[in-house]
């Protein structure tokens, strides 16, 4: 079971705490090894090397060093090697020099065969040498100093020093290895010890406990020593089966990454140990266009792509960070310690950069990208579930806005308790008819005649008072209520238009709808039925959509737009100038007028840049044979400049603020056909094209 998150072979940077720790332990360990070799009984070792028992022990130590007994999912700590039983037996029987020599040879061969980095091999030799040295010191304190010439056989009184020596051996190895892991992953050594010491101590008790029995057999019946492979194999396979079950329960089968269960455990540990000046980051990543790969190339290719993505992600984060696969093409990254939001964004950008490198599979090159949502503890949530939920909200904001990376923003979270409450209130307001339409006039800049009115939605909440549309309309757009809200507004607008038209005031009413509404195939039918019910011509109502409709690849090809054109209901393009419009799409979208955004209009008297922008838009719209409407007209000077440019219609507080239906009716009756001079400016009768 390989672990794709294992980065222990990556060498530490010179000067870092990890580098200093590894270098220090390596120097001390090899010094101890050199001292032991200088004390080696060469004569006794030569005689020992002539016996079959010695080479049996060499083989058993080397074989025991090849595969560890894994008892913990903390793969970075590693497992317990079965060679421990034989090296400890050699220590008890032949002394420290022979034991460290066999152990060093076995560790070096393990490093060569498994292609470990040289710094890991050196450290492993050093830490095992120091552990054996610690055990030898304890034995020496009891007067036990065996050598190849004078071997020692354990007896009943020797159980106490053997036990203490075993404890010293285990404590030294556990402390040194856990210290390296803690520095490597920037975790607390207490946390590492707590996770690993318990399970590993059981294996060490079994292995070290059998070492004295090995010595007894070595001393009396050497030929039976290989039989210890049987109980050793039992320990190994029992632990391996247990570990495999644990691994399967906590890891993704396809990528080998941690799954949701392990992510929960890791996150809860990180939250429990987070210091007051630290943040814990949780990222949610969703691959863009992955479904296209699956559909085009098949699931086997998609699976290999996911494996490559997993590899890239795990090698783009720091040691100690957790990369998990939650399912499908969705991944999560846990940062147990992150400085601030800026640092979190940097990590997210690095992850996306790693993924955007082209991938070549089946002779084809794929471009992979991802949308990343970021949530931080304690800024955004106090526990795992809320962190994941809010990272999910941020990820969908990144996907919808095509920004790549987004930090959680409470005001855009439709799942927050406040917004869910507001959504429920909005549903009840629609059902109860609490929403009202106000109307703002649109006036011809060349004639002063009323050219239409725009219906603007208003909501007076029984508890919170007036709630602006900018707060509740986006909420409805992100929920199931948008269709119901649009139907309500259109029904109210049609009813009011019928009242005016049948009363002699033939004023078109403009209704704002979202791009999502415009792509609803039921919209034309609703309008057709409503117009017929109220006896209105199609020109009595106009639909306004924002400029964002032009950025959608399929917006102008939808059957809904064609059906509206066939019905004769005109379309107006609102807030023009604030997006990234395509002139080709503007021509192909069947709009009858373009409304210039108020942010440009208000400043044309003071800003030459805005004056040029508005003038260019007016010329463009006229060249396309469309009507131009300027929003935000609030002064005589602005109105006169717009008229001089050739803008057709103005809308703003200069002509009238949004009014309830009754006030709008009185205003229309009073001003219908009134000369433009009454509005504070004198329009020109003609203008140059």
C-alpha positions in Angstrom: 0.0 0.0 0.0 1.9 3.0 -1.3 1.0 6.4 0.2 1.0 9.2 -2.4 1.3 11.7 0.4 4.7 10.4 1.5 7.2 13.2 1.0 9.9 12.0 3.4 12.4 11.5 0.6 12.4 15.2 -0.1 15.5 16.6 1.5 15.2 19.3 4.1 16.5 22.8 3.3 19.8 23.6 4.9 19.5 25.6 8.1 15.9 24.6 8.9 15.0 23.0 12.2 14.5 19.6 10.5 17.8 19.8 8.8 19.5 20.6 12.1 17.7 17.8 13.9 18.6 15.2 11.3 22.2 16.4 11.0 22.6 16.4 14.8 21.2 12.9 15.3 23.2 11.5 12.4 26.4 12.9 13.7 25.8 11.6 17.2 24.6 8.3 16.0 27.5 7.7 13.7 29.9 8.7 16.5 28.3 6.1 18.7 28.6 3.6 15.8 32.3 4.4 15.4 32.9 4.0 19.1 31.2 0.7 19.1 33.2 -0.5 16.2 36.4 0.5 17.9 35.4 -1.6 20.9 34.6 -4.6 18.7 36.2 -7.9 19.7 37.8 -8.6 16.4 39.0 -12.1 17.4 35.6 -13.1 18.8 33.8 -11.7 15.7 36.1 -13.7 13.4 35.3 -16.8 15.3 31.6 -16.0 15.3 31.6 -15.4 11.5 32.8 -19.0 11.0 29.5 -20.4 12.5 26.3 -21.0 10.6 24.3 -19.3 13.4 26.0 -15.9 12.6 24.9 -16.0 9.0 21.5 -17.2 9.9 21.2 -14.1 12.1 22.5 -11.9 9.4 19.9 -13.2 6.9 17.1 -12.8 9.5 18.1 -9.3 10.4 18.3 -8.2 6.7 15.0 -9.9 5.8 13.3 -8.4 8.9 14.4 -4.9 7.8 12.8 -5.2 4.3 9.1 -4.8 5.3 7.8 -3.1 8.5 4.8 -4.2 10.5 2.4 -1.3 10.0 0.1 -0.7 12.9 -0.9 3.0 12.4 -2.3 5.0 9.5 0.3 7.6 10.3 2.5 6.3 7.5 5.0 9.2 7.9 6.1 7.6 11.2 6.6 4.2 9.5 6.1 0.8 11.0 8.0 -1.5 13.3 10.6 -3.7 11.6 10.7 -7.4 12.6 14.5 -7.2 12.6 14.1 -5.6 16.0 13.6 -9.0 17.6 16.9 -10.4 16.2 19.1 -7.3 16.7 17.9 -7.1 20.3 18.7 -10.8 20.7 22.2 -10.2 19.3 22.6 -7.3 21.7 21.7 -9.5 24.7 23.9 -12.4 23.5 26.9 -10.9 21.7 26.9 -7.3 22.8 26.5 -3.8 21.3 29.2 -3.8 18.5 27.8 -6.8 16.8 24.2 -5.6 17.1 24.9 -2.2 15.6 27.0 -3.6 12.8 24.2 -6.0 11.7 21.6 -3.3 12.1 23.6 -0.8 10.1 24.2 -3.3 7.2 20.5 -4.2 7.2 19.3 -0.6 7.1 21.8 0.3 4.4 20.6 -2.6 2.2 16.9 -1.6 2.9 17.7 1.9 1.7 19.3 0.6 -1.5 16.5 -1.8 -2.3 13.7 0.6 -1.6 15.5 3.6 -3.0 15.2 5.8 0.0 16.9 9.1 0.1 20.4 9.1 1.5 19.5 11.4 4.4 16.7 9.0 5.5 19.1 6.0 5.4 21.8 7.9 7.4 19.2 9.0 10.0 17.8 5.5 10.3 21.2 4.0 10.9 21.9 6.7 13.5 18.6 6.4 15.4 18.7 2.6 15.6 22.4 2.8 16.7 21.4 5.2 19.5 18.5 3.1 20.6 20.7 0.0 20.8 23.3 2.1 22.7 20.7 3.2 25.2 19.7 -0.4 25.8 23.4 -1.4 26.2 23.9 1.4 28.7 21.0 0.0 30.8 22.4 -3.5 30.6 25.9 -2.2 31.5 24.4 -0.6 34.6 23.5 -4.1 35.8 26.9 -5.4 35.0 25.8 -7.1 31.7 28.4 -6.6 29.0 28.4 -9.5 26.5 30.8 -9.9 23.6 31.4 -12.5 20.9 34.0 -14.1 23.1 31.9 -14.1 26.2 28.2 -14.3 25.2 25.5 -13.8 27.8 22.4 -16.0 28.3 19.4 -14.4 30.1 18.2 -15.9 33.4 15.3 -15.1 35.7 17.2 -12.3 37.6 18.1 -10.8 34.2 14.4 -10.1 33.3 14.5 -6.8 35.1 17.5 -5.3 33.2 16.1 -6.8 29.9 12.8 -5.1 30.5 14.4 -1.8 31.3 16.8 -2.1 28.3 13.7 -2.8 26.1 12.0 0.3 27.4 15.1 2.4 26.8 15.4 1.0 23.3 11.7 1.7 22.5 11.7 5.2 24.1 14.8 6.3 22.2 13.5 5.1 18.8 10.0 6.5 19.4 11.3 9.9 20.5 13.8 10.3 17.7 11.5 9.2 14.9 8.5 11.2 16.2 10.7 14.3 16.6 11.8 14.0 13.0 8.2 13.6 11.9 7.0 16.5 14.0 9.5 18.8 12.5 8.9 17.5 9.0 5.2 18.0 9.2 5.3 21.0 11.5 3.2 19.2 14.1 3.5 18.9 17.9 5.7 16.0 18.9 3.2 15.2 21.6 0.5 14.7 19.0 2.8 12.5 16.9 3.7 10.4 20.0 0.0 10.1 21.0 -1.0 8.9 17.6 1.8 6.3 17.1 3.2 5.2 20.5 0.2 3.2 21.6 -0.2 0.9 18.6 3.6 0.5 18.1 4.3 -0.3 21.7 2.2 -3.4 21.4 4.4 -4.7 18.5 7.6 -3.7 20.3 6.5 -5.6 23.4 5.9 -8.7 21.3 9.2 -8.4 19.4 11.4 -7.4 22.3 9.7 -10.0 24.6 10.6 -12.8 22.2 14.3 -11.7 22.0 15.4 -13.5 25.2 13.8 -16.7 23.9 15.8 -16.3 20.7 18.9 -16.0 22.8 18.1 -19.2 24.8 17.6 -21.1 21.6 20.8 -19.6 20.1 22.7 -20.8 23.1 21.3 -24.4 23.3 19.8 -25.3 19.9 21.0 -22.9 17.2 19.4 -24.9 14.5 16.0 -24.0 15.7 16.5 -20.2 15.5 14.9 -20.0 12.0 11.7 -21.4 13.5 11.1 -18.0 15.1 10.2 -16.8 11.6 6.8 -18.5 12.2 5.6 -16.4 15.2 7.2 -13.4 13.5 5.2 -14.0 10.4 2.0 -14.4 12.5 2.6 -11.0 14.1 3.4 -9.5 10.7 0.4 -10.8 8.8 -2.0 -10.1 11.7 -0.9 -6.5 11.9 -0.9 -6.2 8.1 -4.4 -7.4 7.8 -5.5 -5.0 10.5 -3.7 -2.2 8.9 -5.1 -3.0 5.5 -8.7 -2.9 6.9 -7.8 0.4 8.6 -6.3 1.8 5.4 -9.3 0.8 3.3 -11.7 2.4 5.8 -9.7 5.7 5.8 -8.4 6.0 2.3 -9.7 6.3 -1.3 -9.2 3.1 -3.2 -8.4 4.7 -6.6 -5.9 7.3 -5.5 -4.7 6.1 -2.1 -5.5 9.5 -0.7 -7.3 10.0 2.7 -11.0 9.9 2.3 -13.7 11.9 4.1 -13.4 9.9 7.3 -9.7 10.5 7.7 -10.1 14.1 6.7 -12.6 14.5 9.5 -10.2 13.0 12.0 -7.2 15.1 10.7 -9.3 18.3 10.8 -10.6 17.7 14.3 -7.0 17.1 15.5 -5.8 20.3 13.8 -8.6 22.3 15.3 -7.9 21.0 18.7 -4.3 21.9 18.5 -4.6 25.2 16.7 -2.9 28.1 18.6 -4.7 31.4 19.1 -2.6 33.1 16.5 -3.0 30.4 13.9 -5.7 29.5 11.4 -6.6 26.2 10.0 -7.5 26.2 6.3 -9.8 23.8 4.4 -9.8 23.9 0.6 -12.4 22.3 -1.6 -11.3 21.6 -5.2 -13.5 20.6 -8.1 -12.0 19.8 -11.5 -13.4 21.8 -14.4 -14.6 19.9 -17.5 -13.6 16.5 -16.0 -16.9 15.0 -17.2 -15.9 15.8 -20.8 -12.8 13.6 -20.3 -14.9 10.7 -18.9 -17.5 11.0 -21.6 -15.0 11.3 -24.4 -12.2 8.9 -23.4 -14.0 6.6 -21.0 -13.7 6.0 -17.2 -10.3 4.2 -17.3 -8.7 7.3 -18.7 -10.6 9.4 -16.3 -9.3 7.3 -13.4 -5.7 7.6 -14.5 -6.2 11.4 -14.8 -7.5 11.5 -11.2 -4.5 9.5 -10.0 -2.2 12.1 -11.7 -4.2 14.9 -10.2 -3.8 13.3 -6.7 0.0 13.0 -7.3 0.3 16.6 -8.3 -1.7 17.9 -5.4 0.2 16.0 -2.8 3.5 17.2 -4.2 2.3 20.8 -4.2 1.5 21.1 -0.5 3.7 21.2 2.5 4.6 18.1 4.7 1.8 17.8 7.2 -0.9 19.2 4.9 -3.6 16.6 4.1 -4.9 16.0 0.5 -8.1 14.0 0.5 -10.4 12.7 -2.2 -14.1 13.2 -1.3 -15.4 11.4 -4.4 -15.7 11.9 -8.1 -13.5 14.8 -9.2 -13.8 16.6 -5.8 -10.7 16.9 -3.6 -10.0 18.6 -0.3 -6.8 20.0 1.2 -6.4 20.6 4.9 -3.8 23.1 6.1 -3.3 22.5 9.8 -1.5 25.8 10.1 -1.8 28.8 7.8 -0.9 32.4 8.5 -3.7 34.4 7.0 -6.0 34.7 4.0 -3.2 35.9 1.7 -1.1 32.8 2.5 -4.2 30.6 1.9 -4.7 32.2 -1.5 -1.1 31.7 -2.4 -1.4 27.9 -1.6 -4.6 27.7 -3.7 -2.8 29.5 -6.6 0.1 27.0 -6.3 -2.3 24.1 -6.4 -4.1 25.4 -9.5 -0.7 26.1 -11.2 0.4 22.5 -10.6 -2.9 21.2 -12.1 -2.8 23.4 -15.2 0.4 21.6 -16.5 -0.9 19.7 -19.6 -1.5 16.0 -19.0 -0.8 13.4 -21.8 -2.9 10.3 -21.8 -3.8 7.8 -24.6 -1.8 10.0 -27.1 -3.9 13.0 -26.2 -3.0 16.1 -24.3 -5.5 17.3 -21.6 -5.7 20.7 -20.0 -6.8 20.4 -16.4 -8.0 23.2 -14.2 -9.9 23.4 -10.9 -12.1 25.8 -9.0 -11.0 26.2 -5.4 -13.0 27.3 -2.4 -11.3 28.4 0.8 -12.7 28.4 4.4 -10.6 29.2 7.5 -10.9 28.4 11.2 -11.9 30.4 13.3 -12.7 33.1 10.8 -15.5 31.3 8.9 -16.5 28.2 11.0 -15.8 26.5 14.3 -15.9 22.9 13.2 -15.3 20.5 10.3 -18.8 20.3 9.0 -19.3 24.1 8.7 -15.7 24.5 7.3 -16.5 22.0 4.6 -19.9 23.5 3.8 -18.5 27.0 3.6 -15.5 25.9 1.5 -18.1 24.3 -0.8 -20.0 27.6 -1.0 -16.7 29.4 -1.9 -15.9 26.8 -4.5 -19.2 27.2 -6.3 -18.7 31.0 -6.3 -15.3 30.4 -8.0 -16.9 28.1 -10.5 -19.8 30.3 -11.3 -17.7 33.5 -11.5 -14.8 31.6 -13.3 -12.4 33.2 -10.9 -10.5 30.0 -10.1 -10.1 30.8 -6.3 -12.6 32.3 -3.9 -12.6 32.9 -0.2 -15.8 32.2 1.7 -18.0 35.3 1.9 -20.9 35.2 4.3 -23.0 37.7 2.3 -22.9 35.3 -0.7 -23.8 32.2 1.3 -27.3 31.2 0.6 -27.0 28.5 3.2 -26.3 30.8 6.1 -29.0 30.7 8.8 -29.8 34.4 8.3 -30.2 34.0 4.5 -32.2 30.7 4.9 -34.5 32.6 7.2 -34.8 35.5 4.8 -35.5 33.0 2.0 -38.3 31.5 3.9 -39.7 35.0 4.6 -39.4 35.9 0.9 -41.4 32.8 0.0 -44.1 33.8 2.4 -44.0 37.3 1.1 -44.6 36.1 -2.5 -47.4 33.8 -1.4 -49.0 36.6 0.7 -48.7 39.3 -1.9 -46.5 41.5 0.3 -44.2 42.5 -2.5 -45.0 45.7 -4.3 -43.9 47.2 -7.6 -42.8 50.8 -7.9 -42.5 52.5 -11.3 -40.0 55.0 -12.6 -40.7 56.9 -15.9 -38.6 56.9 -19.0 -38.7 60.1 -21.0 -37.8 61.0 -24.6 -34.9 63.3 -24.5 -35.8 64.9 -27.9 -39.5 65.3 -27.2 -40.1 65.1 -23.5 -42.8 62.5 -24.0 -43.1 59.5 -21.6 -41.8 56.5 -23.5 -42.4 53.9 -20.8 -41.9 53.0 -17.1 -39.7 50.5 -15.4 -41.2 48.3 -12.7 -38.9 48.1 -9.7 -39.6 45.5 -6.9 -39.9 46.6 -3.3 -40.3 44.6 -0.1 -41.2 45.9 3.3 -40.4 43.2 5.7 -42.7 43.1 8.8 -39.6 42.9 11.1 -36.6 44.3 9.2 -38.4 47.1 7.3 -37.4 47.9 3.7 -35.1 45.3 2.3 -33.3 46.4 -0.9 -33.6 44.3 -4.1 -29.8 43.9 -4.1 -30.2 41.8 -1.0 -33.2 39.5 -1.7 -33.2 39.2 -5.6 -29.7 37.5 -5.7 -30.9 35.2 -2.9 -33.9 34.2 -5.0 -31.6 33.8 -8.1 -29.6 31.2 -6.2 -32.7 29.3 -5.1 -35.9 27.7 -6.3 -37.8 30.9 -5.8 -36.5 32.9 -8.8 -39.1 31.4 -11.2 -41.9 32.0 -8.7 -40.7 35.6 -8.0 -40.5 36.4 -11.8 -44.0 35.0 -12.3 -45.3 37.2 -9.5 -43.6 40.4 -10.9 -44.8 39.7 -14.5 -48.3 39.1 -13.2 -48.3 42.4 -11.2 -46.8 44.3 -14.1 -49.3 43.0 -16.6 -52.2 43.8 -14.3 -51.0 47.4 -13.8 -50.3 47.8 -17.6 -53.8 46.7 -18.3 -55.2 49.3 -15.9 -53.2 52.0 -17.6 -53.8 50.9 -21.2 -57.5 50.4 -20.8 -57.6 53.8 -19.0 -56.0 55.6 -22.0 -52.4 55.6 -20.7 -50.7 53.4 -23.3 -47.3 53.2 -21.5 -45.1 50.2 -21.9 -43.9 48.6 -18.7 -40.4 47.2 -18.4 -39.8 44.2 -16.1 -36.3 43.1 -15.0 -35.6 39.4 -15.3 -32.5 37.3 -14.8 -30.6 35.4 -17.5 -31.9 32.3 -15.8 -35.5 33.4 -16.4 -34.8 34.2 -20.0 -33.7 30.6 -20.6 -36.9 29.3 -19.1 -39.0 27.7 -21.8 -42.2 28.4 -19.8 -41.6 32.2 -19.9 -43.1 32.9 -23.4 -46.2 30.9 -22.6 -46.7 32.7 -19.3 -46.5 36.1 -21.2 -48.7 35.0 -24.0 -51.4 33.7 -21.6 -51.1 36.9 -19.5 -51.3 39.3 -22.4 -54.4 37.5 -23.7 -56.1 37.5 -20.3 -55.6 41.2 -19.8 -56.2 42.1 -23.5 -52.9 43.7 -24.0 -50.6 43.8 -27.1 -47.1 42.4 -26.8 -45.7 45.9 -26.9 -47.3 46.7 -23.5 -44.6 44.9 -21.7 -40.8 44.8 -22.2 -38.3 42.4 -20.6 -35.0 43.8 -19.3 -31.9 41.6 -19.0 -28.4 42.5 -17.8 -25.4 42.6 -20.2 -24.2 39.4 -18.6 -26.5 37.5 -20.9 -24.0 38.2 -23.7 -21.2 36.3 -21.9 -23.1 33.0 -22.1 -22.1 30.8 -24.9 -25.7 29.6 -25.6 -27.7 32.6 -24.5 -28.7 33.7 -28.0 -29.5 30.3 -29.3 -32.1 29.4 -26.8 -35.6 28.6 -28.0 -37.0 31.0 -25.3 -35.5 34.1 -27.0 -36.8 33.0 -30.4 -40.2 32.4 -28.9 -40.3 35.9 -27.3 -39.3 37.4 -30.7 -42.1 35.5 -32.4 -44.5 36.7 -29.7 -43.5 40.3 -30.2 -42.4 41.0 -26.7 -39.4 43.4 -26.9 -36.1 42.9 -25.0 -34.0 45.6 -23.4 -30.3 45.1 -22.5 -29.7 46.7 -19.1 -26.5 48.1 -17.5 -24.7 48.2 -20.8 -21.0 49.0 -20.5 -20.3 47.2 -17.2 -19.6 43.8 -18.7 -17.6 42.2 -21.6 -19.9 42.3 -24.5 -19.5 40.8 -27.9 -20.9 43.0 -30.7 -21.7 39.9 -32.7 -23.8 38.5 -29.9 -25.4 41.9 -29.4 -26.5 41.8 -33.0 -27.8 38.3 -32.8 -29.7 38.8 -29.5 -33.1 40.3 -30.5 -33.1 43.4 -28.3 -34.9 46.6 -29.2 -33.1 49.0 -26.9 -29.9 49.3 -24.9 -29.8 50.9 -21.5 -26.5 52.7 -20.6 -25.4 52.1 -17.1 -25.9 55.0 -14.6 -22.3 54.8 -13.4 -21.2 56.3 -16.7 -24.1 58.6 -17.3 -23.9 60.5 -13.9 -20.3 61.6 -14.6 -20.4 62.7 -18.2 -20.5 66.4 -17.2 -17.4 66.0 -15.1 -15.4 63.2 -16.8 -14.2 63.3 -20.4 -13.6 59.6 -20.3 -17.1 58.8 -19.3 -18.4 61.4 -21.8 -16.5 59.6 -24.6 -17.7 56.1 -23.4 -21.4 57.2 -23.4 -21.1 59.0 -26.7 -19.5 55.8 -28.2 -22.2 53.6 -26.9 -24.9 55.9 -28.2 -23.3 55.9 -31.7 -22.9 52.1 -31.6 -26.5 51.5 -30.5 -27.8 53.9 -33.2 -25.7 52.2 -35.9 -27.3 48.9 -35.0 -30.8 50.4 -35.3 -31.6 50.2 -31.6 -33.0 52.7 -29.1 -30.6 54.1 -26.5 -31.7 54.7 -22.9 -29.5 56.6 -20.4 -30.0 55.6 -16.7 -29.2 57.8 -13.8 -30.1 61.2 -15.3 -30.2 63.5 -12.3 -29.4 67.0 -13.6 -30.3 69.4 -16.5 -26.7 69.5 -17.7 -26.5 65.7 -18.1 -29.9 65.6 -19.8 -28.8 68.3 -22.3 -25.5 66.6 -23.0 -27.3 63.3 -23.7 -29.8 65.0 -26.0 -26.9 66.6 -27.9 -25.3 63.1 -28.3 -28.4 61.8 -29.8 -29.5 59.5 -26.9 -33.1 58.6 -27.3 -34.5 58.2 -23.8 -33.5 59.3 -20.3 -34.4 57.7 -16.9 -33.5 59.1 -13.5 -34.6 61.3 -10.6 -34.6 64.4 -12.9 -37.8 63.1 -14.4 -39.2 61.2 -11.4 -38.2 58.8 -8.6 -39.7 55.3 -8.4 -43.3 55.6 -7.3 -46.1 53.3 -6.1 -48.7 52.5 -8.8 -51.3 55.1 -7.6 -48.7 57.9 -7.6 -47.4 56.8 -10.9 -50.9 56.9 -12.4 -51.4 60.5 -11.2 -47.9 61.5 -12.5 -48.7 60.0 -15.9 -52.1 61.7 -16.2 -50.5 65.0 -15.2 -47.5 64.9 -17.5 -48.6 62.9 -20.5 -47.8 65.1 -23.5 -46.3 67.9 -21.3 -43.5 69.9 -23.0 -40.0 69.0 -22.2 -39.3 72.5 -20.8 -41.3 71.5 -17.7 -38.4 69.1 -16.8 -35.9 71.8 -16.6 -34.2 71.7 -20.0 -35.0 72.6 -23.5 -34.6 69.7 -26.0 -33.4 70.3 -29.5 -35.9 69.4 -32.2 -33.2 67.8 -34.3 -29.8 66.5 -33.8 -27.0 65.5 -36.2 -26.4 61.9 -36.8 
